[in-house]
Amino acid sequence: MKAMNQKVIIHEVIEPLEGGAPKHVGLLASGISSDKFEVTLVYPQDKQAPFFFSLPGYVKHERVPMGHDICFCEDLKSFYSLFWFFRKTKPDIVHAHSSKAGFLARCAARLAGVKRVLYTAHGFSFIRQDIGKWKRLFFLLLEKFCGFLTDGVVAVSQSEANEASKIISKSKIFVNPNGISLDQRPKDHAVYDVARYRPSLSDGTKDQKPETSRQRKILVGASGRITPAKDPELFFEMAQEMHRQKPNIEFIWIGGYENENEIRNWKLEIEESKIPVTGWLHPSEAMRKMQELDVFVMTSQWEGLPFVLLEAMGLGKPAVVLNRAGLGNIVRHGQTGLVAENKQEMVECIERLADDPDACLKMGQAAREAVKSQYSCEAMVHRLEDYYLLK
């Protein structure tokens, strides 16, 4: 693609600046070889970009007008901004991330004559369950159209690759699972013997005496944005019912609301459930809160490959997940956590772990080893580097 002494110029284009997609792009930009690649992040000019604030100085930034909602005039303005930027900079690769940036950047890149156009959906819009079937069909048709403009789809999980096969040839799909760094464990975290004892601080404080099964407190939690994809109604309904029946099993949601105006009804129901919600926290504080959990839960109905699940597993937390969106492929049932088909099974899985601290400990240790061996950030970056260098 390039002479041996020339860098490959890559533009990573992304629209959402919260959640897993910008975290993925930020990890990629900070980990990719600066000797081989010149990376420019292209993202909306009127939004905060917390994941991009601390990136190395060699990562370039370009901000363009780009909104989240569909608006013909605004989207046309975004398209022209991207088109002229690509024409001026002549990148070797444009890699678009998420649905909005995926559509605009792929169209602009192809028209601007970019040699190689790639796309990562981070969860396809046509699998969303919070919109009607006609809107899902519309998004599917848009993806099929853009498939003709795309040289390759980089899927963050096998389940996403399966969905990608609906819009593009399987030969053009490259599976590169998300990865995390295992050095994110908080230095002042609480040390748990998987609910056998109450927590003691890692500063040497002695453990308390073992509690009886009835007294033992179990902390179960979810983490992330409160959005339709996460199915918060299911989580809070289950949490309220379980805590009422078994007060020793406590619940918490680590995170906050994605859009205060759109989910007022949710917020009211959640507040009435009396299950605590931390609100938005600094990433290090969110990790500390997650370290305090005994069991991590995901009620998501659709996902790509959620970083928060990998982070929980990397902290040695057994996970209980719904068998949706490939989560059952990440969590190995009975080994690194438990996989449920519905709410009742989730309740049974949580109770099983609450009643068996030895199994909880064993699954948590296996979860951490699975992340270490299969979902490391370094492996994710190296795989994508090799893919970028393909001619």
N, C-alpha and C positions, 0 to 999 in steps of 0.2 A: 504493500500500500504506500509506503514511504521509503525514502532512502534510509540506510541504517542509522545515520546521524541526525535524522529529522524526527521530531515528535509528531505523534498522531493528535490532531486537533479535534476535541470532542466538546459538543455543546449538550449539556444535560438540561432539558427544559421541563419545568414542573409548575403546576398551578397551586394545589393545596399546600399550605405551609404549616399544617398541624397534622399529627398522626404519624403513621408508619412510613408513608411515601417520602416526606422530606428527611426523616431519619435515615432511610435507606440511601438517599442521594448524598446526604452529608457524610455518612460512613464511607461511601464509595469515593467521594471527592477527597477525603482526608487520607484514605488508605492507598489510593492508586499511585503507581510509580510516577513521580514527577520527572524522572529521566526519560520515560518513554511517552508520556502523555501530557498534553496541555488541556486542562479542563476549565470550562467556563460554565457557571451555573446561571441559567436564564429563568427568571421568576417574576411574579407580579411586583409592580413598583409601589403599590399602596398598601402592602401588608407587612407585618412584622415577620421576621424569619429567624426564630430562636435557634433552630438547628444549624444555621449557617453562620452564626456570630463568631464562633471560635475556630473556624476552619483555618488551615495553614495559609500563609500569605501568597503562596504560588497559585492558589485557586482563584480564578477570576470571577467577577460577578457582573451580570448585565440585567437590569430591571426594565421590564416592558409593561405596558398597560394590558392587564388580563384579569377578568372577573370570573367568578365561580358560576354564576347563573347564565343561562343562554339568553343573549341579547344581540340581535343582528348587528346593530351599529357598533357596539363595543367590541364584539368579536371580529368584525371586519377591521377595526382599528388595530386589534391585537395581531391579526393575520398579516397586515402590511408591515407592522413593526418587526415581526419575526422574519418576514420575507427579506426586507432590506438589510436586516442584521446578518442574515445568512449569506446574502449576496456579497456584503462587504467583507465578512470575515472568512468566508470559504472554508468551513469546517470539513473534515474528512467524515465525521459521523455526527448526526443529530440523534440523540436518544431522548425520546419524549416519555414523560411519566404522568400517569393518571389520565382520565377521560378527556377533560377539556384541553389540556396542553397536548394530549395525544392527538386529538383531531386537528387543532390549529397548527401545531409544529410540524406534523407529518405532511400536511397539505403545503405549507410554506416551504418546507425543506425540499420537497420533490419539485416544486415549481422553481426554486432557486438553484436547482441542479446539484444538490448535495449528493455525494457519491453513495452514502450508505445511511439509511433511515431505519432506526430501531424504536421499539415501543415496549413499555412495561405498564400494565394496567393498574397493578396494585389493587385488584378487585374490580372486575368488569361491571359496568353500570347495568348491563342487561340481565344480571342475576339478582339485582336488588328486589327485595320483597316489600318495600315501603312505597312502591309506585305501581300504577296500573299496568295491565298486560300490554296495552297499546304503546305506552311510553317505553316499556322494556323492548318491544319490537322495534320501535324507532331507534333506540340506542344500538340494538343488534345490527340493524341495517347500516347505521353510520359506521360501526366497527367493520362490517363486511366491505363497505366502500373503501375505508382507509386501509384495509388489508391489501388492496391492490397497490397501495403506495408504500408498503412496508417491506423492507428486506429481511427483517427478523423480529420476532416477538420474544422478549426475555421474560419468562414466567418466574415468579418468586416462589412457586410451589407446584407440585404435580397437579393438584386440583385446578390451579389457575391455567396450567398447560392444557388440561382437558377442556376447559372452557375456551381457550384460545383456538383449539382445533375447529371450533365452529365458524371461525372467521378467516382462517389462514391455513395453508398447507402444514401438516405436521413436520415436514422437512425444514420449515422455517422457524420452528419453535425451539428455543434453548431454555432448559430449566436450570435456574440458578437460585437455589433457596436463600432466603434472607439469613443473615448471620449476625451475631452479636459478639462483643468482647467480654470475656469472663472476668476481667479486672474491674468491673463496675460494682462489685460487692462493697457496700458502705463500710468504711473502716471502723465506725463506732456502732456497728449493728448489734442487735440483740441476738444472743445465742439460744437456740431452742433445742431441746431433746425431743422434738416432735410431740409437743403437748404433754409429755410425761412430767415435765416440770413447768412452772411458770418461768418466764424469761429472766435471764441474768445478763448483765452487761458484760461486754468483752474486756472490761477493765480489771477483771479478776474477782468481781463480786461473787460470793458463793451462791450456788443454786439453793433454792428452797427445797423443803421436803417434798417427796412425791405426793401428788394428790390422788384421791380416790377417783374411780371412773365417773362417779356422779358429780364430784366437785370440779374435775378437770375442765378448764376453760379452753375452748377451741375457737380460733379466729379464722374465719373463712372470708375471702375477699375477691373482688374483681377490680380491674384497673383499666383506665383509659377514658376516652370521651364517651359521654352518655349520648349515644346516637341510635337510630333505628337498627343499624346493623348489629349492635351489641345486644339487642332485645332486653333493655333494662327492665321493662315491665315483668318479664319472667324472673329475672334475678331478684327484684325487690319483693315480688309476690312470694317466691319460694323462701326468701330470707325471713320475711315476716312470719310466715306459717311455721317454719322450722324453729325459729327462736321462741315463738310462743309455746311450742310443744316441748322444746328442749332448751331451756334458758342458758345452759352451759355452752351452746353453740352460738357464737356471735358472728355478725356479718358487718362488712364495711365495703364501700366503693371508693377506690382511690382515683380521683380525677374529678372532672367537672362537666358542665353542659357545653355542647357544641354550639347551640344557638338558643339563647334564652327566650327569644320571642316565639320560636316555632314550637317549643315544648313546654309551655306553661302548664298544660294539663298533666304532663308527666311529672313536672316539678312538684305540683300539688300532691299527686299520689305518692311520690317518693317521700316528701316531707311527712305525710300522714303515716307512712310505714315505720317512721322513727328509726330507720336504718341509717347510720351516719354516712355522709358524703363529704369527703375532705375538701372538695373544690380543687382548682388547679394548684399544683405544687411545683417547685423547682425539681428538675429531674432527679437530683441527688436525694431530696427529701422524699419523693415518690418511691425511690428505691428503698429507702429506709422503712417506709410504711409497708412496702411489699415484703421486706425481710421479716416483719413481725407476723406475717401470716403463717398459719399451719397448713392451710389448703388453699390453692388458687382455683378460681372458677371462671369459666367462660361460657356465656349463654348465647354467643353470636350465632346469627342465622346465615350470614355470608361474610367472607373475609378473603384476603390474599394469603399471606403467611404473617400473622400478627407478631410484631416484635415483643409486645408485652408478654405473650405466652412464652417465648423463648427466654425472656428476662426472668420470668418467674421460675421456669425450669432451671435456668442457670444459677439461680439462688438456692436450688435444692428443694423446691416446693413441688409436691405432687399436684397434678392438675386434674380437675374434673371438668370435662367439656362435653358439649353437645356434638353429636356426630353429624356436623354440618360443615360445608365448605372445606373439606379436607382436614379439619381439625383432628379427626380420628386417625389420620395418617401420621400426624405429628406426635400425638400422645398415643403410646402403645398401651392398649388396655391391659391392666394388671401388671405392667412393668414400670412405666414412667408416670402412670396416673390411671384414671378411669374414664371410659367413654360411655355416654348415656344417649338414649334415643329420645327421651322426653323428660318433662319436669319430674315425674315420679321416680324415674330411674336416677336422675341427678340427686334427688333427696336420699335415695338408698345408697348411692355412691359416697356422698358426704358423710352419712352416718357410719358407713363401713370404715372409712378412714378415721373418723373421730373415735371409734371404738377399738381401733387396732393401731396403736402408735408404732409398733414394730414395722407393720406394712407401710405405714406412712413414711417412716424414715427410709426404708429400703427403696420405695418408689422415688422419693425425693433425691436420693443419691444417684439412682439410675437416670433420673431426668437430667441432672447436671452432667453426667458422663455423656449422655446422648447429645446434649448441646455442644459439649466440648469436641466430640468426634464428628458431628454432622453439621452443626450450625454455627461455625465460628466465623467471625467477621473477616479474618484473614483469608479463609478459604473462599468466601463469597467474592471478595475483591480479586483474588488471583484467578478464579474461574472467569470473571468478567474481563479481566485484562487479556487473557488468552483469546476470548471471544472477540474482543475489539480488534485484535491483531490479525484475525482471519481476513484473507483477501477475497 
